[in-house]
Amino acid sequence: MSPSDPTASVHTVVVPIQGEATTADRTVQRRTIGTLVGSQVLGGVGMASGIAVGSLLAEDVSGSAEVVQLLTQGEYATGGGLALAHLAGSLLLTIAGIATFRALAA
């Protein structure tokens, strides 16, 4: 390649494909999955508690159970929409990452 060649600055990255996971790898993966599952459970408990406390506070402030019912439904709809947007974005990033990895490994 000569310096005037437009492909001279292109670098090829070779990603070595690893063999079977070792026992240490599996241990780290098991701990990581356990940590992720635990954080999701605690996050769900925290979210449910927040919704319950918010509903009780709204009822106390408004003095009407009907208002609380409407607010609770709105909270669930908003939370579901936000979770869906987050999961869709995460899925797209995961797909893009896998495609990039495969392109680099090829």
DAPE-V134273 format. One record per helix or strand of 2 or more residues. SS is the DSSP state (2 for helix, 1 for strand). FROM is the first residue (numbers start at 1). LEN is the number of residues. If there is no record, write none. Layout:
[[SS | FROM | LEN] [SS | FROM | LEN]]
//
This chain:
[[2 | 23 | 40] [2 | 65 | 41]]
//
